[in-house]
Amino acid sequence: MKSISILIIEDEASIRDMIQFALVPDGFTIIEAGDVTTANQKIANHIPDLILLDWMLPGTSGIEFAKQLKRDPNTKNIPIIILTARAEEDNKIKGFEIGADDYITKPFSPRELSVRIKAVLRRGPLISPEDIIQVKNLRLNISTHQLTINDDPILLTPIEYKLLYFFVTHQERVYSREQLLDYVWGKVNYIDERTVDVQIRRLRNRLKPHGYNCCIRTIRGSGYQFTTNGLL
């Protein structure tokens, strides 16, 4: 099962240690950086699933670094949670304006941090300000929940839409059946992992007439991945 990776960019080692201590029991893989230079090196080696970003960093500030991440096609869709001692409303607004997904004021409890991270990961990013997510000729309207491929409308059930939405907003990453159940269905005890296989098979059948079924790949022993590599 692929662990969700979180990059902590915080110059105080004691805070990084506290966050790591709080999150490792939840199964997250923690990557640490004390400044932007180190963070860039870490990202070059591994694109994290989420970034915890301190506002006040030596050299380049967290806000400026967040702007850089949002301008880069390789990192613009990584969820960012800002960590800061600044509780003023104007600062919170500034954080959201540059594309942060959430904002946590120090001091915070480890439990609150874990809950907020899971909420952001479950929500996923919205890619288009026009409420359209486009993957080549596939267009997903997040306002109307309508799918078109090559301008042909394709009817999806609600769960097929949620599954496709999750995939197109989390491209190239491998997710286990357990993770998909958590993010797409929510934590429900009466649904087993075979449900994921059934719904993915149905979604592939919806996409097959236009050749987009190949975007949903089965990764043996790990789960599923949505990728456009090899798509004509």
C-alpha positions as a Markdown table, in Angstrom:
| # | Residue | x | y | z |
|---|---|---|---|---|
| 1 | Met | 0.0 | 0.0 | 0.0 |
| 2 | Lys | 1.4 | 3.4 | -1.0 |
| 3 | Ser | 1.9 | 5.7 | 2.0 |
| 4 | Ile | 0.8 | 9.4 | 1.6 |
| 5 | Ser | 3.8 | 11.6 | 1.8 |
| 6 | Ile | 3.8 | 15.0 | 3.5 |
| 7 | Leu | 6.6 | 17.5 | 3.1 |
| 8 | Ile | 7.1 | 19.7 | 6.3 |
| 9 | Ile | 8.8 | 23.0 | 5.5 |
| 10 | Glu | 9.5 | 24.5 | 8.9 |
| 11 | Asp | 12.8 | 26.1 | 10.1 |
| 12 | Glu | 12.3 | 25.1 | 13.8 |
| 13 | Ala | 13.4 | 21.5 | 14.3 |
| 14 | Ser | 11.4 | 21.1 | 17.4 |
| 15 | Ile | 8.1 | 21.8 | 15.5 |
| 16 | Arg | 9.1 | 19.4 | 12.7 |
| 17 | Asp | 9.8 | 16.7 | 15.4 |
| 18 | Met | 6.4 | 17.4 | 17.0 |
| 19 | Ile | 4.6 | 17.1 | 13.7 |
| 20 | Gln | 6.4 | 14.0 | 12.7 |
| 21 | Phe | 5.6 | 12.4 | 16.1 |
| 22 | Ala | 1.9 | 13.3 | 15.5 |
| 23 | Leu | 1.5 | 12.1 | 11.9 |
| 24 | Val | 3.6 | 8.9 | 11.7 |
| 25 | Pro | 1.1 | 6.9 | 13.6 |
| 26 | Asp | -1.5 | 7.8 | 11.0 |
| 27 | Gly | 0.6 | 6.1 | 8.3 |
| 28 | Phe | 2.0 | 9.2 | 6.7 |
| 29 | Thr | 5.5 | 9.3 | 5.2 |
| 30 | Ile | 7.2 | 12.4 | 6.5 |
| 31 | Ile | 9.7 | 14.4 | 4.5 |
| 32 | Glu | 11.4 | 17.4 | 6.2 |
| 33 | Ala | 13.0 | 20.7 | 5.1 |
| 34 | Gly | 14.2 | 23.6 | 7.1 |
| 35 | Asp | 14.2 | 26.1 | 4.2 |
| 36 | Val | 13.1 | 26.7 | 0.7 |
| 37 | Thr | 16.4 | 25.5 | -0.9 |
| 38 | Thr | 16.2 | 22.2 | 0.9 |
| 39 | Ala | 12.5 | 21.9 | 0.1 |
| 40 | Asn | 13.2 | 22.3 | -3.6 |
| 41 | Gln | 15.7 | 19.5 | -3.4 |
| 42 | Lys | 13.3 | 17.2 | -1.7 |
| 43 | Ile | 10.5 | 18.0 | -4.2 |
| 44 | Ala | 12.9 | 17.3 | -7.1 |
| 45 | Asn | 13.5 | 13.8 | -5.7 |
| 46 | His | 9.8 | 13.1 | -4.8 |
| 47 | Ile | 6.6 | 15.0 | -5.4 |
| 48 | Pro | 4.8 | 15.0 | -2.0 |
| 49 | Asp | 1.0 | 14.4 | -1.7 |
| 50 | Leu | 0.7 | 17.5 | 0.6 |
| 51 | Ile | 2.9 | 20.3 | 1.9 |
| 52 | Leu | 2.8 | 21.8 | 5.4 |
| 53 | Leu | 4.4 | 25.2 | 4.9 |
| 54 | Asp | 5.6 | 27.6 | 7.6 |
| 55 | Trp | 4.8 | 31.3 | 6.8 |
| 56 | Met | 8.1 | 32.6 | 8.3 |
| 57 | Leu | 11.1 | 30.9 | 6.8 |
| 58 | Pro | 14.7 | 32.1 | 6.4 |
| 59 | Gly | 15.5 | 33.6 | 3.0 |
| 60 | Thr | 12.4 | 33.1 | 0.9 |
| 61 | Ser | 9.1 | 33.3 | 2.9 |
| 62 | Gly | 6.6 | 30.5 | 2.9 |
| 63 | Ile | 4.1 | 32.8 | 1.0 |
| 64 | Glu | 6.6 | 33.5 | -1.7 |
| 65 | Phe | 7.4 | 29.8 | -2.0 |
| 66 | Ala | 3.7 | 28.9 | -2.2 |
| 67 | Lys | 3.4 | 31.3 | -5.2 |
| 68 | Gln | 6.3 | 29.6 | -6.9 |
| 69 | Leu | 4.8 | 26.2 | -6.3 |
| 70 | Lys | 1.4 | 27.3 | -7.8 |
| 71 | Arg | 3.1 | 28.7 | -10.9 |
| 72 | Asp | 5.0 | 25.4 | -11.6 |
| 73 | Pro | 3.0 | 22.9 | -13.6 |
| 74 | Asn | 4.7 | 20.0 | -11.7 |
| 75 | Thr | 3.7 | 21.3 | -8.3 |
| 76 | Lys | 0.6 | 23.6 | -8.8 |
| 77 | Asn | -1.9 | 20.9 | -7.7 |
| 78 | Ile | -0.1 | 19.9 | -4.5 |
| 79 | Pro | -2.4 | 20.8 | -1.5 |
| 80 | Ile | -0.7 | 23.3 | 0.8 |
| 81 | Ile | -1.5 | 24.0 | 4.4 |
| 82 | Ile | 0.0 | 27.2 | 5.8 |
| 83 | Leu | 1.4 | 27.0 | 9.4 |
| 84 | Thr | 1.8 | 30.4 | 11.1 |
| 85 | Ala | 1.6 | 32.3 | 14.3 |
| 86 | Arg | -0.2 | 35.1 | 12.5 |
| 87 | Ala | -3.9 | 34.9 | 13.4 |
| 88 | Glu | -5.0 | 38.2 | 11.8 |
| 89 | Glu | -7.8 | 37.8 | 9.2 |
| 90 | Asp | -5.8 | 39.7 | 6.6 |
| 91 | Asn | -3.0 | 37.2 | 6.8 |
| 92 | Lys | -5.4 | 34.3 | 6.5 |
| 93 | Ile | -7.0 | 35.9 | 3.4 |
| 94 | Lys | -3.5 | 36.5 | 1.9 |
| 95 | Gly | -2.7 | 32.8 | 2.4 |
| 96 | Phe | -5.9 | 31.7 | 0.6 |
| 97 | Glu | -5.4 | 34.2 | -2.2 |
| 98 | Ile | -2.1 | 32.6 | -3.2 |
| 99 | Gly | -3.7 | 29.2 | -3.4 |
| 100 | Ala | -3.3 | 27.6 | 0.1 |
| 101 | Asp | -5.9 | 24.9 | 0.9 |
| 102 | Asp | -6.0 | 25.5 | 4.6 |
| 103 | Tyr | -4.4 | 27.7 | 7.3 |
| 104 | Ile | -3.5 | 26.6 | 10.8 |
| 105 | Thr | -2.5 | 29.0 | 13.6 |
| 106 | Lys | 0.2 | 28.1 | 16.0 |
| 107 | Pro | 0.1 | 26.7 | 18.6 |
| 108 | Phe | -2.1 | 23.8 | 17.3 |
| 109 | Ser | -2.9 | 20.4 | 18.6 |
| 110 | Pro | -1.5 | 17.3 | 16.9 |
| 111 | Arg | -5.1 | 15.9 | 16.6 |
| 112 | Glu | -6.3 | 19.1 | 14.9 |
| 113 | Leu | -3.5 | 19.0 | 12.4 |
| 114 | Ser | -4.2 | 15.3 | 11.5 |
| 115 | Val | -7.9 | 16.0 | 11.0 |
| 116 | Arg | -7.2 | 19.1 | 8.9 |
| 117 | Ile | -4.7 | 17.2 | 6.7 |
| 118 | Lys | -7.1 | 14.3 | 6.1 |
| 119 | Ala | -9.9 | 16.8 | 5.2 |
| 120 | Val | -7.7 | 18.6 | 2.6 |
| 121 | Leu | -6.6 | 15.3 | 1.1 |
| 122 | Arg | -10.1 | 14.0 | 0.9 |
| 123 | Arg | -11.3 | 17.3 | -0.7 |
| 124 | Gly | -8.7 | 17.4 | -3.5 |
| 125 | Pro | -7.8 | 20.5 | -5.5 |
| 126 | Leu | -10.0 | 22.2 | -8.1 |
| 127 | Ile | -7.9 | 22.7 | -11.2 |
| 128 | Ser | -10.0 | 25.2 | -13.2 |
| 129 | Pro | -11.4 | 28.5 | -12.1 |
| 130 | Glu | -14.1 | 28.0 | -14.7 |
| 131 | Asp | -15.2 | 24.8 | -12.9 |
| 132 | Ile | -13.9 | 22.7 | -15.8 |
| 133 | Ile | -11.2 | 20.0 | -15.4 |
| 134 | Gln | -9.8 | 19.1 | -18.8 |
| 135 | Val | -7.5 | 16.2 | -19.6 |
| 136 | Lys | -6.8 | 16.3 | -23.3 |
| 137 | Asn | -10.3 | 15.9 | -24.8 |
| 138 | Leu | -11.9 | 14.8 | -21.6 |
| 139 | Arg | -13.8 | 17.6 | -19.8 |
| 140 | Leu | -15.4 | 17.3 | -16.4 |
| 141 | Asn | -17.7 | 20.0 | -15.3 |
| 142 | Ile | -17.5 | 20.1 | -11.5 |
| 143 | Ser | -20.6 | 22.4 | -11.2 |
| 144 | Thr | -23.0 | 20.2 | -13.2 |
| 145 | His | -21.1 | 16.9 | -12.7 |
| 146 | Gln | -21.3 | 16.4 | -16.5 |
| 147 | Leu | -18.6 | 14.5 | -18.5 |
| 148 | Thr | -17.9 | 15.0 | -22.1 |
| 149 | Ile | -15.2 | 13.4 | -24.3 |
| 150 | Asn | -14.6 | 14.9 | -27.8 |
| 151 | Asp | -17.8 | 16.9 | -27.0 |
| 152 | Asp | -19.8 | 13.7 | -26.6 |
| 153 | Pro | -21.8 | 13.6 | -23.3 |
| 154 | Ile | -21.2 | 10.6 | -21.2 |
| 155 | Leu | -23.6 | 9.7 | -18.4 |
| 156 | Leu | -22.0 | 8.8 | -15.1 |
| 157 | Thr | -23.6 | 7.6 | -11.8 |
| 158 | Pro | -22.8 | 9.7 | -8.8 |
| 159 | Ile | -20.1 | 7.3 | -7.5 |
| 160 | Glu | -18.5 | 7.0 | -11.0 |
| 161 | Tyr | -18.4 | 10.8 | -11.1 |
| 162 | Lys | -16.7 | 11.0 | -7.6 |
| 163 | Leu | -14.2 | 8.3 | -8.6 |
| 164 | Leu | -13.3 | 10.0 | -11.9 |
| 165 | Tyr | -13.1 | 13.4 | -10.2 |
| 166 | Phe | -10.7 | 12.0 | -7.6 |
| 167 | Phe | -8.5 | 10.4 | -10.3 |
| 168 | Val | -8.3 | 13.5 | -12.6 |
| 169 | Thr | -7.4 | 15.7 | -9.6 |
| 170 | His | -4.8 | 13.2 | -8.3 |
| 171 | Gln | -3.0 | 12.1 | -11.5 |
| 172 | Glu | 0.1 | 9.9 | -11.7 |
| 173 | Arg | -0.1 | 8.9 | -8.1 |
| 174 | Val | -0.9 | 5.3 | -7.1 |
| 175 | Tyr | -3.7 | 4.7 | -4.6 |
| 176 | Ser | -4.6 | 1.5 | -2.9 |
| 177 | Arg | -8.2 | 0.2 | -2.7 |
| 178 | Glu | -8.3 | 1.2 | 0.9 |
| 179 | Gln | -7.2 | 4.7 | 0.2 |
| 180 | Leu | -9.8 | 5.0 | -2.6 |
| 181 | Leu | -12.5 | 3.8 | -0.3 |
| 182 | Asp | -11.5 | 6.5 | 2.3 |
| 183 | Tyr | -11.2 | 9.4 | -0.2 |
| 184 | Val | -14.1 | 8.6 | -2.5 |
| 185 | Trp | -16.6 | 6.7 | -0.3 |
| 186 | Gly | -15.5 | 8.0 | 3.1 |
| 187 | Lys | -14.9 | 5.7 | 6.0 |
| 188 | Val | -17.8 | 3.3 | 5.9 |
| 189 | Asn | -17.7 | -0.1 | 7.5 |
| 190 | Tyr | -20.2 | -1.9 | 5.2 |
| 191 | Ile | -18.2 | -1.4 | 1.9 |
| 192 | Asp | -15.3 | -3.8 | 1.1 |
| 193 | Glu | -12.4 | -3.3 | -1.2 |
| 194 | Arg | -14.0 | -5.4 | -4.0 |
| 195 | Thr | -16.5 | -2.5 | -4.5 |
| 196 | Val | -13.6 | -0.4 | -5.8 |
| 197 | Asp | -12.7 | -3.0 | -8.4 |
| 198 | Val | -16.4 | -3.2 | -9.6 |
| 199 | Gln | -16.8 | 0.6 | -9.8 |
| 200 | Ile | -13.5 | 1.0 | -11.6 |
| 201 | Arg | -14.5 | -1.6 | -14.2 |
| 202 | Arg | -17.8 | 0.2 | -14.8 |
| 203 | Leu | -16.0 | 3.6 | -15.1 |
| 204 | Arg | -13.6 | 2.1 | -17.6 |
| 205 | Asn | -16.5 | 0.8 | -19.6 |
| 206 | Arg | -17.9 | 4.3 | -19.7 |
| 207 | Leu | -14.6 | 5.7 | -21.0 |
| 208 | Lys | -13.8 | 2.9 | -23.4 |
| 209 | Pro | -15.6 | 4.1 | -26.5 |
| 210 | His | -13.3 | 7.1 | -26.6 |
| 211 | Gly | -10.1 | 5.2 | -25.5 |
| 212 | Tyr | -9.8 | 6.9 | -22.1 |
| 213 | Asn | -10.3 | 3.6 | -20.2 |
| 214 | Cys | -6.5 | 3.1 | -20.6 |
| 215 | Cys | -5.9 | 6.1 | -18.3 |
| 216 | Ile | -7.0 | 4.1 | -15.3 |
| 217 | Arg | -4.2 | 1.6 | -14.8 |
| 218 | Thr | -4.0 | -1.4 | -12.4 |
| 219 | Ile | -0.7 | -1.4 | -10.5 |
| 220 | Arg | -0.3 | -5.0 | -9.4 |
| 221 | Gly | 0.1 | -5.3 | -5.6 |
| 222 | Ser | -0.5 | -1.6 | -5.1 |
| 223 | Gly | -3.8 | -0.3 | -6.4 |
| 224 | Tyr | -4.8 | 2.1 | -9.2 |
| 225 | Gln | -3.3 | 5.0 | -11.0 |
| 226 | Phe | -4.7 | 7.6 | -13.4 |
| 227 | Thr | -2.2 | 8.7 | -16.1 |
| 228 | Thr | -2.4 | 10.1 | -19.6 |
| 229 | Asn | 1.0 | 8.7 | -20.5 |
| 230 | Gly | 0.6 | 6.8 | -23.8 |
| 231 | Leu | -2.8 | 8.5 | -24.5 |
| 232 | Leu | -2.9 | 9.6 | -28.1 |
